[in-house]
Amino acid sequence: MNISGKDRIIVALDTADTAQAIRWVEQLTGSVGAFKLGLEFLHAQGPQGVREVQQAGADRLFIDGKFSDIPNTVAGAVRSTCALQPWLLNVHAMAGAAAMRAARDAAETAGGGSRSLVIAVTVLTSLDETALGAIGVAGTVQDQVVRLARLAQESGMDGVVASPLEIAAIRAACGPGFLIVTPGVRPAGGATHDQARVATPSAAVQSGADYLVLGRAITGATDPRAAAAAIAAEIEAAAA
């Protein structure tokens, strides 16, 4: 994708506090491409909190609701989310093809300007093969991720969420036009926290990721804007 290094960065606003989320947005607007609000914030602050963050400058927003339910319920959740006009939202691929199709159809008919992109979560970056085996999924993590990515593409998803370790396999299976949004990205020497499958920004981009989700590596830095600039420069160098 012909986009700048900074525009590939999605900053995870991992907080339940609207004021803190707004401070990060105000610090980082213009230095990153988008912001992400996840379950911690969404359940604490709801749609009004999302609107306040948007008004603070997060006009390109990824609402990370990870919807997983029967198709009718997933469709309703997507319609409600699209009322906030996010750039991007997601569902779980494990909800199945019918739920993913329902999500795409709901986004298509929600109106309110341009359609929100809908992507599917494959395998959470906190899971490894031992954890998958414990919930009854046989085979390697990569096998499961590629299987779900193909199913997501066949079901009308715009792309998937996947760890850095499966990017190349997804790109090979699904082609160049399929978005890959990658969490589990850590600058060299950074802590992995609660994620099992991680890589550096440069490695993720070289493997074929379109967008990188980074949280504490930026928001936890002494100077978040400088941290974002350094990561953007690393991405630019890797993409050159």
matplotlib code that plots the C-alpha trace (Angstrom):
import matplotlib.pyplot as plt

x = [0.0, 1.3, 0.7, 3.1, 4.7, 2.7, -0.6, 0.0, 0.0, -3.2, -2.8, -4.8, -6.4, -6.4, -8.2, -11.7, -11.2, -12.5, -10.2, -7.1, -8.2, -8.7, -5.2, -3.6, -5.6, -4.6, -0.9, -0.8, -3.2, -1.1, 1.6, -0.4, -3.0, -5.8, -6.9, -8.6, -11.1, -11.6, -13.9, -12.5, -13.5, -16.6, -18.2, -17.2, -18.2, -20.5, -21.4, -21.1, -17.6, -16.7, -18.2, -16.2, -13.0, -13.9, -14.6, -11.1, -9.6, -9.9, -11.7, -10.3, -11.4, -11.2, -14.0, -12.6, -15.8, -14.9, -18.5, -19.2, -22.8, -25.6, -25.8, -28.9, -27.2, -23.9, -25.8, -27.6, -24.3, -22.7, -25.6, -25.4, -21.6, -21.9, -24.1, -20.8, -19.3, -16.0, -13.4, -13.0, -14.8, -14.4, -16.1, -14.7, -14.1, -15.0, -18.6, -18.8, -19.5, -23.1, -22.3, -19.6, -21.9, -24.5, -21.9, -20.9, -24.5, -25.3, -22.4, -23.4, -27.0, -26.2, -25.8, -24.3, -21.7, -18.9, -19.2, -17.1, -14.6, -15.3, -12.5, -12.4, -10.3, -8.5, -6.6, -5.9, -2.3, -2.4, -2.9, -0.3, -0.7, -1.0, -3.8, -5.5, -5.2, -6.8, -10.0, -10.1, -8.4, -6.0, -3.1, -0.8, -1.7, -0.8, -3.1, -6.0, -5.3, -5.1, -8.3, -10.1, -8.7, -9.8, -13.3, -13.4, -12.5, -15.1, -17.7, -17.1, -14.7, -12.4, -9.6, -8.5, -6.7, -3.8, -0.4, 2.8, 3.8, 1.0, 1.1, 3.1, 0.9, -2.3, -0.9, 0.0, -3.5, -5.6, -3.7, -2.6, -6.0, -7.0, -6.3, -4.1, -4.3, -1.6, -1.5, 1.3, 3.8, 6.6, 9.7, 13.0, 13.6, 10.0, 8.0, 5.6, 3.1, 0.3, 0.9, 2.5, 3.0, 4.9, 7.3, 8.9, 7.2, 9.8, 9.3, 5.5, 5.6, 8.2, 5.9, 3.0, 1.0, -1.1, -1.7, 0.0, -1.8, 0.5, -0.6, 1.8, 4.9, 3.5, 1.0, 3.3, 6.3, 7.7, 7.1, 4.3, 4.7, 8.5, 7.8, 5.3, 7.7, 10.4, 8.1, 6.9, 10.5, 11.1, 8.1, 9.1, 12.6, 11.1, 8.6, 11.2]
y = [0.0, 3.4, 5.1, 6.9, 5.3, 7.4, 6.6, 2.9, 3.4, 2.8, 3.8, 1.7, 4.0, 1.3, 3.1, 3.3, 7.0, 9.4, 12.2, 10.0, 8.9, 12.5, 13.5, 10.8, 11.9, 15.5, 14.5, 12.3, 13.8, 14.4, 12.0, 8.7, 7.5, 6.4, 5.5, 2.4, 2.1, -1.3, -3.2, -1.6, 1.9, 0.9, -0.8, 2.0, 5.0, 3.8, 5.8, 9.2, 8.5, 7.5, 10.8, 12.8, 11.1, 11.8, 15.4, 15.7, 14.8, 11.0, 11.4, 8.1, 5.6, 1.8, 0.5, -2.8, -4.5, -8.0, -9.0, -12.7, -13.9, -15.2, -13.4, -11.3, -10.0, -9.3, -7.4, -5.3, -4.6, -3.5, -1.2, 0.4, 0.9, 2.3, 5.1, 6.4, 6.4, 4.6, 4.0, 0.4, -2.2, -5.9, -9.2, -12.6, -14.9, -17.8, -16.5, -18.1, -17.2, -16.3, -13.8, -12.3, -11.9, -10.3, -7.9, -6.9, -6.5, -4.4, -2.1, -1.7, -0.6, 1.5, 4.7, 7.8, 8.5, 6.1, 2.5, 1.5, -1.2, -4.5, -6.9, -10.2, -11.3, -14.6, -15.9, -13.6, -12.7, -13.9, -17.5, -20.0, -23.6, -25.0, -22.5, -23.4, -27.1, -26.6, -25.2, -28.1, -26.5, -28.9, -28.0, -25.0, -21.4, -20.5, -23.2, -21.9, -18.2, -18.9, -21.0, -18.2, -15.5, -17.4, -17.8, -14.1, -13.1, -15.5, -14.0, -10.4, -9.1, -6.2, -7.9, -9.5, -8.9, -11.3, -11.4, -10.5, -14.2, -15.1, -12.0, -13.6, -16.7, -14.7, -12.5, -15.6, -17.1, -14.0, -11.7, -8.1, -6.4, -7.9, -5.7, -7.1, -5.2, -6.3, -6.1, -7.7, -5.1, -4.1, -2.0, -3.9, -4.5, -3.6, -5.7, -8.3, -7.8, -10.3, -11.2, -14.4, -13.8, -10.5, -8.8, -5.4, -2.7, -3.2, -7.0, -6.7, -4.3, -6.3, -9.4, -7.5, -5.8, -2.8, -1.3, -1.8, -1.5, -0.1, 0.8, 1.0, 1.4, 4.8, 5.8, 4.6, 6.5, 9.6, 11.5, 9.7, 11.9, 11.2, 7.5, 7.6, 9.5, 6.9, 4.0, 5.8, 6.3, 2.6, 1.7, 4.1, 2.5, -1.0, -0.1, 1.6]
z = [0.0, -0.9, 2.4, 4.8, 7.8, 10.2, 8.5, 9.0, 12.8, 14.7, 18.4, 20.9, 23.5, 26.2, 29.0, 30.5, 31.1, 28.5, 29.7, 29.3, 25.9, 24.8, 26.2, 24.0, 21.0, 21.5, 21.9, 18.8, 16.2, 13.1, 14.2, 13.6, 11.1, 13.4, 16.9, 18.3, 21.1, 22.6, 25.0, 28.1, 26.9, 25.1, 28.1, 30.4, 28.3, 25.5, 22.4, 24.1, 25.1, 21.6, 20.3, 22.7, 21.6, 18.0, 18.7, 20.3, 16.9, 16.4, 13.1, 11.8, 14.4, 14.7, 17.0, 18.3, 19.5, 18.3, 17.8, 18.0, 18.2, 16.0, 12.6, 13.5, 16.7, 15.0, 12.3, 14.9, 16.7, 13.4, 12.6, 16.0, 15.6, 12.1, 13.6, 15.0, 11.5, 12.4, 9.7, 10.8, 13.0, 13.6, 14.2, 15.2, 12.2, 14.6, 14.7, 11.2, 7.6, 8.1, 10.9, 8.8, 5.8, 8.1, 9.4, 5.9, 4.8, 7.9, 7.2, 3.5, 4.5, 7.5, 5.5, 7.0, 4.3, 3.3, 4.5, 7.5, 6.7, 8.4, 9.3, 11.1, 14.1, 13.3, 16.3, 19.3, 19.7, 23.3, 22.1, 21.1, 20.0, 23.5, 24.2, 20.9, 21.7, 25.1, 23.4, 20.9, 17.8, 16.2, 14.0, 14.1, 14.8, 11.2, 9.8, 11.8, 11.0, 7.2, 7.3, 9.0, 6.8, 3.7, 5.2, 6.1, 2.5, 1.1, 3.5, 2.2, 4.9, 3.9, 5.8, 9.0, 12.3, 12.7, 14.5, 12.8, 12.5, 10.1, 7.8, 5.0, 4.9, 4.8, 2.1, 0.0, 0.6, 0.2, -2.2, -2.2, -1.9, 1.4, 4.5, 7.2, 10.5, 12.9, 16.7, 18.7, 17.3, 19.7, 18.9, 19.4, 23.1, 24.0, 26.5, 25.1, 28.0, 27.5, 23.9, 22.7, 19.0, 18.4, 16.0, 15.4, 13.2, 10.4, 10.4, 10.3, 7.3, 5.4, 5.9, 4.3, 7.0, 6.0, 9.4, 12.8, 16.1, 18.9, 22.4, 25.3, 23.1, 22.3, 25.0, 27.8, 26.4, 28.2, 24.9, 22.9, 19.9, 19.7, 20.1, 17.3, 15.1, 15.7, 14.8, 11.7, 10.5, 11.1, 9.0, 6.2, 6.1, 6.0, 3.3, 1.1]

ax = plt.figure().add_subplot(projection="3d")
ax.plot(x, y, z, "-o")
ax.set_aspect("equal")
plt.show()
